[in-house]
Amino acid sequence: MYKNLLLIASLFLATACSGSSATATADDSSAPFKVNEITSFNEPWAMTFLPDGRLLVAVQPGQLFVVTQDGGKSRAVRGVPNVDYRGQGGLGDVILHPDYENNKTIYLSYAEGGVGGKTRGAAIARGTLEFDERGNAAFTDAKVIWRQVPKVTGAGHYGHRMAFDSDGYLFITSGDRQKFDPAQDMTGNVGKVV
């Protein structure tokens, strides 16, 4: 069941993020798969499943939502970092720590502004996802664990996708920010996988 929902959600996010006009709808009989819309978002950017089947969805303007299997969408998760929302910047990826079931730790990537607001770069924050008795969530004990350096002008190619390997190492894609320099400079982390 989760794989089917994952496929549908992945297809939905892929077409929504790409701006494709060829998006299949629930009443589109020409689609090679069955489409069941469970909820909708403006500018969804990333998603991940919680162990209980609920879905965390990050939207680019800076909100994180919890979605149930029947399509119930939470209020925006409190405590999400402020984002520099412009161009391709905003709230990016969301992933779970490999031991999430015990430590409730999640990771968020986002674009943040530099001093004076003329430059920007990606950042990764680690924190705890806590639910109250009503099911509302908060991102607490947040700590920035990585920043893209140097921060540069422009609003594109942040990268900041994340993945854990089987040994528990966190990998981060640090986009080239549409700059040949400093992407080729080994003294910074722009345009690298770290």
C-alpha positions, 0 to 999 in steps of 0.5 A: 500500500505504501509503495503505491502511495509513494509512486502516486505521490512521487509522480505528483511531486515530479510533475508539480515540481517540473511545471509539466502540463502533462499531469495525469488527473483522477479522471484521466483514463489515458494514464498508464496508472490509477491516480487517486488525489489525496490532497494538494499543495502549492509548490511541493518540493520534497516528501518522505514517509514516517514509519506509521505511513504518514507523509511529510511534505516540504513546500518551497515557500517554507512550510512542512506538512504532515499528511495522513493516508486518507489525505488529512493535511496538518497545520504547518509544522511549527519551528521550521527555519525561515527560508530565503524564498525566491527562484529555486530557493526555499524549503528543500529536502526533508529526510528521517534519521536512520533511527527515527523511530527511537530518536524522532530526528529529521533533517531539513534543507533550505535556502538562507540569506547571507549578511545584507541579503545580497547573497544566499546559500543552502543550509541543513538543520537537524531537529526533533519532530514532536507531536502534541495530543492533537497531532500538531507537529513542531520541529524542535531543538533545531541546529544547523549542521551544514552551510553552503560556503561561500554564499553567492548572488543568484537564486538557483541551483542550490542542490541540498538533497540529502541521503543516508547510506547503509553505514549511516553517513549523511550525503548532501548535494551542494549545487553549483549555484549557476556559477563556474567559480566557485564551483570548481574551487576546492576551498569551498563546498559549492558544486560538491557532494559532501 
